[in-house]
């Protein structure tokens, strides 16, 4: 989740603990990833999302500290994103919807067109954080015209954010975080099929509610889902707790041949899979995405701070590191590597 001021965060995220999370037994052996990249990749760029296109080109977008625009960088190499020119694709409105708190943009290429998913609020009412979509039909996302496709409508007109999309076995899905009426949490995780890149095709399924101790520190949060399909399994990482040093990654897992819209298909790892590590000087790692290095190696993209800080500190830097796999086929992220 992007940085909020302490005041805005309290206003936006009031809630109490709720039951309903799915758990599983899981064993992992953490190990530090090799020092392959120069980190941080990008300073003061939270909620980083990297898309590697079919031609090998890398694109990078993230939350900017002013929360007023969607930006994009392009490079022929992953490391090159750190020094690449940053272009503004879209700016916030002057008032009304999409006029404040532009958070967590993601770039996706769907059926030959480019889409940006992001969250935004209203300058007149900070409670109205909702999910929105931009579309560009040009082959180059830095050219052409970005068209506002509007809000992603869900069954509840409530706090919602962190939309991401992925396709699996011929079905395109949207995963996101939202506050559901009747559940006293700040946000839970949801999944739904899509009829087009900005419209849900059916009722969403609630996949996860924050209940473990590591999910409810500061705030009761599950957010920032990111999908990865490997080794006959579908993985959804997510971020949990407040956006200070308690922020961490959790993991949901489903068999690749399962019905992803059946919540019983998903199991939650009972412990976080990527956490603060004072030994390496990295605090509050979270809100990740996935990409691959030039040689096809799996890469975790995330943000972290280089020191312990409270919610509201803007020095959340975008970072990248390779990761491996456990014997059961689940990802082994190790620990956040030092700068």
FENCORVEN-V536519 format. One record per residue. N is the residue number from 1. RES is the residue in three letters. SS is DSSP state (h for helix, s for strand, l for the rest). OMEGA is omega in whole degrees, 0 to 359 (* if undefined). Layout:
BEGIN
n=N res=RES ss=SS omega=OMEGA
n=N res=RES ss=SS omega=OMEGA
END
This chain:
BEGIN
n=1 res=UNK ss=l omega=181
n=2 res=UNK ss=l omega=178
n=3 res=UNK ss=l omega=167
n=4 res=UNK ss=l omega=167
n=5 res=UNK ss=l omega=181
n=6 res=UNK ss=h omega=180
n=7 res=UNK ss=h omega=181
n=8 res=UNK ss=h omega=181
n=9 res=UNK ss=h omega=179
n=10 res=UNK ss=h omega=181
n=11 res=UNK ss=h omega=185
n=12 res=UNK ss=h omega=192
n=13 res=UNK ss=l omega=173
n=14 res=UNK ss=l omega=182
n=15 res=UNK ss=l omega=180
n=16 res=UNK ss=l omega=185
n=17 res=UNK ss=l omega=177
n=18 res=UNK ss=l omega=180
n=19 res=UNK ss=l omega=172
n=20 res=UNK ss=l omega=181
n=21 res=UNK ss=l omega=177
n=22 res=UNK ss=l omega=184
n=23 res=UNK ss=l omega=176
n=24 res=UNK ss=s omega=175
n=25 res=UNK ss=l omega=187
n=26 res=UNK ss=l omega=177
n=27 res=UNK ss=l omega=179
n=28 res=UNK ss=l omega=176
n=29 res=UNK ss=l omega=184
n=30 res=UNK ss=l omega=175
n=31 res=UNK ss=l omega=181
n=32 res=UNK ss=l omega=177
n=33 res=UNK ss=l omega=180
n=34 res=UNK ss=l omega=181
n=35 res=UNK ss=l omega=187
n=36 res=UNK ss=l omega=184
n=37 res=UNK ss=l omega=173
n=38 res=UNK ss=l omega=180
n=39 res=UNK ss=l omega=0
n=40 res=UNK ss=l omega=176
n=41 res=UNK ss=l omega=181
n=42 res=UNK ss=s omega=181
n=43 res=UNK ss=l omega=174
n=44 res=UNK ss=l omega=174
n=45 res=UNK ss=s omega=183
n=46 res=UNK ss=s omega=177
n=47 res=UNK ss=s omega=188
n=48 res=UNK ss=s omega=177
n=49 res=UNK ss=s omega=179
n=50 res=UNK ss=s omega=175
n=51 res=UNK ss=s omega=173
n=52 res=UNK ss=s omega=185
n=53 res=UNK ss=l omega=183
n=54 res=UNK ss=l omega=178
n=55 res=UNK ss=l omega=179
n=56 res=UNK ss=l omega=180
n=57 res=UNK ss=l omega=177
n=58 res=UNK ss=s omega=174
n=59 res=UNK ss=s omega=183
n=60 res=UNK ss=s omega=172
n=61 res=UNK ss=s omega=184
n=62 res=UNK ss=s omega=173
n=63 res=UNK ss=s omega=175
n=64 res=UNK ss=s omega=187
n=65 res=UNK ss=l omega=179
n=66 res=UNK ss=l omega=176
n=67 res=UNK ss=l omega=187
n=68 res=UNK ss=l omega=185
n=69 res=UNK ss=s omega=170
n=70 res=UNK ss=s omega=183
n=71 res=UNK ss=s omega=180
n=72 res=UNK ss=s omega=173
n=73 res=UNK ss=s omega=179
n=74 res=UNK ss=s omega=178
n=75 res=UNK ss=s omega=175
n=76 res=UNK ss=l omega=178
n=77 res=UNK ss=l omega=179
n=78 res=UNK ss=l omega=180
n=79 res=UNK ss=h omega=181
n=80 res=UNK ss=h omega=178
n=81 res=UNK ss=h omega=181
n=82 res=UNK ss=h omega=182
n=83 res=UNK ss=l omega=184
n=84 res=UNK ss=l omega=176
n=85 res=UNK ss=l omega=180
n=86 res=UNK ss=s omega=182
n=87 res=UNK ss=s omega=176
n=88 res=UNK ss=s omega=179
n=89 res=UNK ss=s omega=188
n=90 res=UNK ss=s omega=176
n=91 res=UNK ss=s omega=182
n=92 res=UNK ss=l omega=174
n=93 res=UNK ss=l omega=179
n=94 res=UNK ss=l omega=180
n=95 res=UNK ss=l omega=178
n=96 res=UNK ss=l omega=180
n=97 res=UNK ss=l omega=177
n=98 res=UNK ss=l omega=181
n=99 res=UNK ss=l omega=181
n=100 res=UNK ss=s omega=175
n=101 res=UNK ss=s omega=175
n=102 res=UNK ss=s omega=191
n=103 res=UNK ss=s omega=164
n=104 res=UNK ss=s omega=176
n=105 res=UNK ss=s omega=173
n=106 res=UNK ss=s omega=178
n=107 res=UNK ss=s omega=179
n=108 res=UNK ss=s omega=177
n=109 res=UNK ss=s omega=186
n=110 res=UNK ss=s omega=176
n=111 res=UNK ss=l omega=174
n=112 res=UNK ss=l omega=179
n=113 res=UNK ss=s omega=179
n=114 res=UNK ss=s omega=178
n=115 res=UNK ss=s omega=171
n=116 res=UNK ss=s omega=173
n=117 res=UNK ss=s omega=179
n=118 res=UNK ss=s omega=175
n=119 res=UNK ss=s omega=178
n=120 res=UNK ss=s omega=179
n=121 res=UNK ss=s omega=180
n=122 res=UNK ss=s omega=178
n=123 res=UNK ss=l omega=182
n=124 res=UNK ss=l omega=183
n=125 res=UNK ss=s omega=185
n=126 res=UNK ss=s omega=178
n=127 res=UNK ss=s omega=191
n=128 res=UNK ss=s omega=174
n=129 res=UNK ss=s omega=181
n=130 res=UNK ss=s omega=182
n=131 res=UNK ss=s omega=183
n=132 res=UNK ss=s omega=184
n=133 res=UNK ss=s omega=170
n=134 res=UNK ss=s omega=181
n=135 res=UNK ss=s omega=177
n=136 res=UNK ss=s omega=183
n=137 res=UNK ss=l omega=182
n=138 res=UNK ss=l omega=178
n=139 res=UNK ss=l omega=180
n=140 res=UNK ss=l omega=182
n=141 res=UNK ss=l omega=176
n=142 res=UNK ss=l omega=176
n=143 res=UNK ss=l omega=179
n=144 res=UNK ss=l omega=184
n=145 res=UNK ss=l omega=175
n=146 res=UNK ss=l omega=183
n=147 res=UNK ss=s omega=177
n=148 res=UNK ss=s omega=176
n=149 res=UNK ss=s omega=173
n=150 res=UNK ss=s omega=185
n=151 res=UNK ss=s omega=169
n=152 res=UNK ss=l omega=183
n=153 res=UNK ss=l omega=175
n=154 res=UNK ss=l omega=182
n=155 res=UNK ss=l omega=182
n=156 res=UNK ss=l omega=177
n=157 res=UNK ss=l omega=185
n=158 res=UNK ss=l omega=176
n=159 res=UNK ss=l omega=181
n=160 res=UNK ss=s omega=187
n=161 res=UNK ss=s omega=172
n=162 res=UNK ss=s omega=178
n=163 res=UNK ss=s omega=172
n=164 res=UNK ss=s omega=182
n=165 res=UNK ss=s omega=176
n=166 res=UNK ss=s omega=178
n=167 res=UNK ss=s omega=179
n=168 res=UNK ss=s omega=178
n=169 res=UNK ss=l omega=175
n=170 res=UNK ss=l omega=180
n=171 res=UNK ss=s omega=174
n=172 res=UNK ss=s omega=183
n=173 res=UNK ss=s omega=167
n=174 res=UNK ss=s omega=172
n=175 res=UNK ss=s omega=183
n=176 res=UNK ss=s omega=177
n=177 res=UNK ss=s omega=181
n=178 res=UNK ss=s omega=171
n=179 res=UNK ss=l omega=181
n=180 res=UNK ss=l omega=178
n=181 res=UNK ss=l omega=179
n=182 res=UNK ss=l omega=177
n=183 res=UNK ss=l omega=188
n=184 res=UNK ss=l omega=173
n=185 res=UNK ss=l omega=177
n=186 res=UNK ss=l omega=176
n=187 res=UNK ss=s omega=176
n=188 res=UNK ss=s omega=179
n=189 res=UNK ss=s omega=183
n=190 res=UNK ss=s omega=179
n=191 res=UNK ss=s omega=178
n=192 res=UNK ss=s omega=172
n=193 res=UNK ss=s omega=183
n=194 res=UNK ss=s omega=174
n=195 res=UNK ss=s omega=171
n=196 res=UNK ss=s omega=188
n=197 res=UNK ss=l omega=178
n=198 res=UNK ss=l omega=183
n=199 res=UNK ss=s omega=175
n=200 res=UNK ss=s omega=180
n=201 res=UNK ss=l omega=185
n=202 res=UNK ss=l omega=178
n=203 res=UNK ss=l omega=179
n=204 res=UNK ss=l omega=175
n=205 res=UNK ss=s omega=176
n=206 res=UNK ss=s omega=184
n=207 res=UNK ss=s omega=187
n=208 res=UNK ss=s omega=174
n=209 res=UNK ss=l omega=179
n=210 res=UNK ss=l omega=179
n=211 res=UNK ss=l omega=180
n=212 res=UNK ss=l omega=181
n=213 res=UNK ss=h omega=183
n=214 res=UNK ss=h omega=179
n=215 res=UNK ss=h omega=189
n=216 res=UNK ss=l omega=180
n=217 res=UNK ss=l omega=183
n=218 res=UNK ss=l omega=177
n=219 res=UNK ss=l omega=180
n=220 res=UNK ss=l omega=194
n=221 res=UNK ss=s omega=157
n=222 res=UNK ss=s omega=184
n=223 res=UNK ss=s omega=173
n=224 res=UNK ss=s omega=181
n=225 res=UNK ss=s omega=176
n=226 res=UNK ss=s omega=187
n=227 res=UNK ss=s omega=176
n=228 res=UNK ss=s omega=179
n=229 res=UNK ss=s omega=180
n=230 res=UNK ss=s omega=169
n=231 res=UNK ss=l omega=177
n=232 res=UNK ss=l omega=181
n=233 res=UNK ss=s omega=174
n=234 res=UNK ss=s omega=181
n=235 res=UNK ss=s omega=170
n=236 res=UNK ss=s omega=169
n=237 res=UNK ss=s omega=177
n=238 res=UNK ss=s omega=179
n=239 res=UNK ss=s omega=186
n=240 res=UNK ss=s omega=176
n=241 res=UNK ss=l omega=182
n=242 res=UNK ss=l omega=184
n=243 res=UNK ss=l omega=172
n=244 res=UNK ss=l omega=181
n=245 res=UNK ss=l omega=175
n=246 res=UNK ss=l omega=181
n=247 res=UNK ss=l omega=183
n=248 res=UNK ss=s omega=179
n=249 res=UNK ss=s omega=170
n=250 res=UNK ss=s omega=185
n=251 res=UNK ss=s omega=169
n=252 res=UNK ss=s omega=182
n=253 res=UNK ss=s omega=175
n=254 res=UNK ss=s omega=173
n=255 res=UNK ss=s omega=183
n=256 res=UNK ss=l omega=181
n=257 res=UNK ss=l omega=181
n=258 res=UNK ss=l omega=172
n=259 res=UNK ss=l omega=184
n=260 res=UNK ss=l omega=179
n=261 res=UNK ss=l omega=172
n=262 res=UNK ss=l omega=185
n=263 res=UNK ss=h omega=178
n=264 res=UNK ss=h omega=177
n=265 res=UNK ss=h omega=188
n=266 res=UNK ss=l omega=177
n=267 res=UNK ss=s omega=180
n=268 res=UNK ss=s omega=173
n=269 res=UNK ss=s omega=188
n=270 res=UNK ss=l omega=178
n=271 res=UNK ss=l omega=177
n=272 res=UNK ss=l omega=184
n=273 res=UNK ss=l omega=180
n=274 res=UNK ss=s omega=191
n=275 res=UNK ss=l omega=173
n=276 res=UNK ss=l omega=179
n=277 res=UNK ss=s omega=181
n=278 res=UNK ss=l omega=182
n=279 res=UNK ss=l omega=179
n=280 res=UNK ss=l omega=177
n=281 res=UNK ss=l omega=182
n=282 res=UNK ss=s omega=187
n=283 res=UNK ss=s omega=177
n=284 res=UNK ss=s omega=180
n=285 res=UNK ss=s omega=180
n=286 res=UNK ss=s omega=184
n=287 res=UNK ss=s omega=188
n=288 res=UNK ss=s omega=164
n=289 res=UNK ss=s omega=180
n=290 res=UNK ss=s omega=171
n=291 res=UNK ss=s omega=174
n=292 res=UNK ss=s omega=175
n=293 res=UNK ss=l omega=183
n=294 res=UNK ss=l omega=180
n=295 res=UNK ss=l omega=178
n=296 res=UNK ss=l omega=179
n=297 res=UNK ss=l omega=179
n=298 res=UNK ss=s omega=184
n=299 res=UNK ss=s omega=173
n=300 res=UNK ss=s omega=177
n=301 res=UNK ss=s omega=184
n=302 res=UNK ss=s omega=172
n=303 res=UNK ss=s omega=175
n=304 res=UNK ss=s omega=173
n=305 res=UNK ss=s omega=180
n=306 res=UNK ss=l omega=179
n=307 res=UNK ss=l omega=178
n=308 res=UNK ss=l omega=183
n=309 res=UNK ss=l omega=178
n=310 res=UNK ss=l omega=173
n=311 res=UNK ss=l omega=179
n=312 res=UNK ss=l omega=178
n=313 res=UNK ss=l omega=188
n=314 res=UNK ss=l omega=185
n=315 res=UNK ss=l omega=173
n=316 res=UNK ss=l omega=189
n=317 res=UNK ss=s omega=178
n=318 res=UNK ss=s omega=185
n=319 res=UNK ss=s omega=177
n=320 res=UNK ss=s omega=173
n=321 res=UNK ss=s omega=177
n=322 res=UNK ss=s omega=177
n=323 res=UNK ss=l omega=182
n=324 res=UNK ss=s omega=187
n=325 res=UNK ss=s omega=176
n=326 res=UNK ss=l omega=181
n=327 res=UNK ss=l omega=180
n=328 res=UNK ss=l omega=177
n=329 res=UNK ss=l omega=178
n=330 res=UNK ss=l omega=182
n=331 res=UNK ss=s omega=175
n=332 res=UNK ss=s omega=184
n=333 res=UNK ss=l omega=183
n=334 res=UNK ss=l omega=178
n=335 res=UNK ss=l omega=177
n=336 res=UNK ss=l omega=185
n=337 res=UNK ss=l omega=180
n=338 res=UNK ss=l omega=175
n=339 res=UNK ss=l omega=*
END
